[in-house]
Amino acid sequence: MRARGRRPERRETHLAEAAVKYGEAKLASAPEIPRELVPAVERLTEIDEAFKAARLVAAQLRERIEEERQSARVPVGSPTRRGPADLSALSASEKIRLGLQQLSEREAR
């Protein structure tokens, strides 16, 4: 009688071990999915559902990162940004001339 009572326990143990191996194999087949996104579960259907959800999260993160990267990209041919010019080396008359030139450029716009 005891032998019969242990068989279901062994089966459950073997099923749990098989589920763990299945989950590990799925993770190994998809290196883009972090292990932390797939919780440890014992049923194959739960593993598949968790894996599907993790794949969706990873894809969404990839899209966000790509969008941020694209928005930070500077278009080819765009002028470089310049900070305020150091005018300390200019004489007073050169500063006045530069100021008048900038004023006329602004008025022309």
Backbone as CSV, one residue per row, in Angstrom:
resi,resn,N_x,N_y,N_z,CA_x,CA_y,CA_z,C_x,C_y,C_z
1,MET,0.800,-1.191,0.000,0.000,0.000,0.000,0.849,1.265,0.000
2,ARG,1.920,1.229,0.715,2.791,2.394,0.763,3.403,2.691,-0.599
3,ALA,3.704,1.671,-1.352,4.280,1.863,-2.685,3.310,2.590,-3.587
4,ARG,2.035,2.277,-3.474,1.039,2.967,-4.289,0.898,4.424,-3.871
5,GLY,1.010,4.696,-2.597,0.895,6.067,-2.102,2.046,6.952,-2.552
6,ARG,3.178,6.377,-2.795,4.351,7.150,-3.196,4.376,7.438,-4.698
7,ARG,3.734,6.624,-5.489,3.763,6.821,-6.935,3.195,8.176,-7.362
8,PRO,2.053,8.601,-6.843,1.560,9.940,-7.224,2.527,11.042,-6.810
9,GLU,3.176,10.869,-5.669,4.158,11.870,-5.233,5.329,11.923,-6.206
10,ARG,5.782,10.740,-6.647,6.887,10.695,-7.613,6.474,11.351,-8.923
11,ARG,5.253,11.035,-9.339,4.760,11.631,-10.587,4.728,13.151,-10.483
12,GLU,4.233,13.643,-9.368,4.182,15.094,-9.168,5.590,15.691,-9.155
13,THR,6.503,14.986,-8.521,7.890,15.447,-8.488,8.481,15.469,-9.893
14,HIS,8.239,14.421,-10.648,8.754,14.355,-12.015,8.110,15.434,-12.889
15,LEU,6.822,15.649,-12.699,6.143,16.703,-13.477,6.691,18.073,-13.134
16,ALA,6.931,18.310,-11.856,7.483,19.598,-11.434,8.882,19.794,-12.008
17,GLU,9.690,18.742,-11.975,11.040,18.820,-12.540,10.983,19.050,-14.045
18,ALA,10.062,18.374,-14.714,9.910,18.558,-16.159,9.462,19.978,-16.483
19,ALA,8.590,20.531,-15.658,8.128,21.899,-15.886,9.272,22.890,-15.717
20,VAL,10.106,22.670,-14.710,11.265,23.544,-14.501,12.202,23.468,-15.704
21,LYS,12.464,22.269,-16.185,13.344,22.100,-17.347,12.733,22.742,-18.594
22,TYR,11.428,22.601,-18.735,10.735,23.224,-19.871,10.881,24.748,-19.817
23,GLY,10.672,25.318,-18.636,10.823,26.767,-18.476,12.235,27.232,-18.769
24,GLU,13.216,26.477,-18.298,14.618,26.821,-18.554,14.944,26.720,-20.038
25,ALA,14.392,25.716,-20.702,14.630,25.567,-22.138,14.016,26.716,-22.917
26,LYS,12.825,27.135,-22.512,12.181,28.274,-23.190,13.006,29.547,-23.000
27,LEU,13.505,29.762,-21.786,14.340,30.939,-21.537,15.652,30.876,-22.324
28,ALA,16.219,29.698,-22.421,17.473,29.544,-23.173,17.256,29.801,-24.658
29,SER,16.060,29.514,-25.138,15.776,29.730,-26.558,15.481,31.185,-26.889
30,ALA,15.279,32.011,-25.876,14.963,33.424,-26.089,15.828,34.286,-25.167
31,PRO,17.087,34.505,-25.527,17.989,35.260,-24.647,17.584,36.726,-24.467
32,GLU,16.691,37.235,-25.322,16.266,38.633,-25.189,15.300,38.840,-24.027
33,ILE,14.810,37.738,-23.452,13.871,37.838,-22.338,14.618,37.603,-21.027
34,PRO,14.618,38.603,-20.142,15.290,38.426,-18.849,14.589,37.369,-17.992
35,ARG,15.363,36.607,-17.283,14.843,35.542,-16.417,13.883,36.111,-15.370
36,GLU,14.111,37.332,-14.926,13.287,37.933,-13.882,11.851,38.181,-14.342
37,LEU,11.619,38.238,-15.648,10.275,38.489,-16.155,9.403,37.236,-16.197
38,VAL,10.010,36.076,-16.019,9.253,34.825,-16.078,9.237,34.211,-14.674
39,PRO,8.084,34.245,-14.003,8.029,33.689,-12.649,8.124,32.163,-12.672
40,ALA,8.548,31.612,-11.556,8.654,30.157,-11.433,7.262,29.585,-11.158
41,VAL,6.761,28.826,-12.102,5.457,28.169,-11.967,5.622,26.693,-12.314
42,GLU,4.633,25.889,-11.984,4.784,24.449,-12.167,3.978,23.869,-13.327
43,ARG,3.015,24.569,-13.821,2.205,24.035,-14.915,2.714,24.565,-16.248
44,LEU,2.675,23.713,-17.249,3.173,24.101,-18.568,2.367,25.256,-19.154
45,THR,1.078,25.248,-18.946,0.258,26.348,-19.478,0.608,27.658,-18.796
46,GLU,0.899,27.609,-17.500,1.304,28.820,-16.781,2.655,29.317,-17.287
47,ILE,3.552,28.387,-17.570,4.865,28.768,-18.100,4.695,29.458,-19.454
48,ASP,3.857,28.883,-20.311,3.621,29.473,-21.625,2.996,30.864,-21.501
49,GLU,2.035,31.027,-20.585,1.394,32.329,-20.386,2.391,33.356,-19.849
50,ALA,3.190,32.945,-18.870,4.192,33.844,-18.303,5.228,34.220,-19.350
51,PHE,5.607,33.263,-20.168,6.596,33.511,-21.218,6.034,34.479,-22.259
52,LYS,4.774,34.295,-22.610,4.127,35.186,-23.573,4.072,36.613,-23.028
53,ALA,3.710,36.756,-21.757,3.663,38.080,-21.131,5.057,38.709,-21.067
54,ALA,6.057,37.910,-20.739,7.433,38.421,-20.668,7.920,38.858,-22.043
55,ARG,7.561,38.101,-23.071,7.951,38.469,-24.437,7.317,39.807,-24.830
56,LEU,6.060,40.020,-24.431,5.364,41.270,-24.721,6.035,42.445,-24.008
57,VAL,6.372,42.261,-22.741,7.041,43.321,-21.975,8.395,43.646,-22.595
58,ALA,9.145,42.634,-22.960,10.463,42.857,-23.566,10.331,43.602,-24.888
59,ALA,9.324,43.269,-25.678,9.115,43.959,-26.960,8.737,45.419,-26.735
60,GLN,7.895,45.673,-25.749,7.502,47.055,-25.459,8.699,47.871,-24.984
61,LEU,9.525,47.287,-24.145,10.730,47.984,-23.687,11.678,48.277,-24.846
62,ARG,11.832,47.301,-25.736,12.687,47.501,-26.902,12.173,48.661,-27.757
63,GLU,10.860,48.731,-27.948,10.271,49.819,-28.737,10.508,51.170,-28.081
64,ARG,10.316,51.242,-26.766,10.550,52.507,-26.054,11.992,52.956,-26.173
65,ILE,12.901,52.017,-26.005,14.325,52.354,-26.100,14.653,52.855,-27.502
66,GLU,14.107,52.208,-28.520,14.350,52.618,-29.903,13.759,54.002,-30.166
67,GLU,12.562,54.276,-29.630,11.951,55.589,-29.807,12.804,56.672,-29.160
68,GLU,13.293,56.398,-27.951,14.154,57.371,-27.270,15.448,57.589,-28.041
69,ARG,15.981,56.520,-28.572,17.222,56.630,-29.343,17.007,57.455,-30.607
70,GLN,15.866,57.223,-31.277,15.559,57.974,-32.498,15.322,59.454,-32.187
71,SER,14.661,59.748,-31.071,14.385,61.148,-30.745,15.660,61.895,-30.347
72,ALA,16.641,61.187,-29.838,17.894,61.824,-29.437,18.853,61.998,-30.605
73,ARG,18.554,61.362,-31.719,19.438,61.415,-32.884,19.368,62.803,-33.531
74,VAL,20.510,63.324,-33.932,20.594,64.617,-34.606,20.574,64.359,-36.106
75,PRO,19.695,65.035,-36.830,19.636,64.817,-38.281,20.957,65.165,-38.965
76,VAL,21.259,64.444,-40.023,22.484,64.685,-40.777,22.406,66.068,-41.405
77,GLY,23.478,66.809,-41.307,23.545,68.132,-41.913,23.031,69.249,-41.038
78,SER,22.538,68.929,-39.861,22.039,69.997,-38.993,23.224,70.762,-38.409
79,PRO,23.035,72.039,-38.201,24.149,72.836,-37.681,24.485,72.439,-36.245
80,THR,25.737,72.585,-35.915,26.139,72.284,-34.548,25.640,73.386,-33.627
81,ARG,25.354,72.995,-32.413,24.891,73.991,-31.440,26.095,74.763,-30.928
82,ARG,25.875,76.032,-30.842,26.950,76.883,-30.329,26.464,77.579,-29.079
83,GLY,27.322,77.628,-28.134,27.007,78.361,-26.912,27.235,79.844,-27.155
84,PRO,26.968,80.660,-26.175,27.215,82.090,-26.345,28.697,82.336,-26.634
85,ALA,28.933,83.205,-27.588,30.314,83.501,-27.995,31.026,84.274,-26.891
86,ASP,32.315,84.020,-26.781,33.131,84.749,-25.807,33.551,86.068,-26.445
87,LEU,32.947,87.123,-25.988,33.194,88.444,-26.567,34.247,89.235,-25.803
88,SER,34.863,88.633,-24.816,35.826,89.366,-23.991,37.075,89.772,-24.772
89,ALA,37.383,89.076,-25.847,38.586,89.396,-26.619,38.339,90.537,-27.610
90,LEU,37.076,90.912,-27.844,36.760,91.974,-28.803,36.923,93.344,-28.163
91,SER,37.267,94.294,-29.015,37.348,95.675,-28.530,35.933,96.226,-28.413
92,ALA,35.807,97.369,-27.796,34.490,97.986,-27.597,33.820,98.273,-28.940
93,SER,34.573,98.802,-29.910,33.980,99.131,-31.207,33.551,97.857,-31.949
94,GLU,34.310,96.764,-31.790,33.931,95.508,-32.434,32.657,94.931,-31.802
95,LYS,32.532,95.101,-30.502,31.321,94.632,-29.828,30.107,95.423,-30.295
96,ILE,30.275,96.739,-30.457,29.165,97.585,-30.929,28.787,97.182,-32.348
97,ARG,29.783,97.005,-33.196,29.534,96.611,-34.577,28.791,95.266,-34.631
98,LEU,29.216,94.299,-33.826,28.572,92.992,-33.770,27.133,93.113,-33.276
99,GLY,26.913,93.926,-32.267,25.568,94.131,-31.739,24.647,94.744,-32.773
100,LEU,25.138,95.734,-33.517,24.323,96.366,-34.562,24.022,95.385,-35.687
101,GLN,24.987,94.555,-36.014,24.790,93.547,-37.067,23.714,92.544,-36.639
102,GLN,23.778,92.074,-35.413,22.774,91.121,-34.920,21.390,91.762,-34.858
103,LEU,21.337,93.043,-34.491,20.064,93.754,-34.429,19.448,93.885,-35.812
104,SER,20.267,94.218,-36.820,19.720,94.336,-38.178,19.281,92.974,-38.722
105,GLU,19.970,91.905,-38.335,19.574,90.557,-38.768,18.232,90.166,-38.159
106,ARG,18.019,90.520,-36.909,16.742,90.213,-36.245,15.589,90.996,-36.880
107,GLU,15.841,92.259,-37.202,14.798,93.091,-37.804,14.454,92.618,-39.210
108,ALA,15.413,92.013,-39.920,15.184,91.545,-41.277,14.284,90.304,-41.277
109,ARG,14.216,89.609,-40.224,13.377,88.399,-40.142,11.981,88.801,-40.047
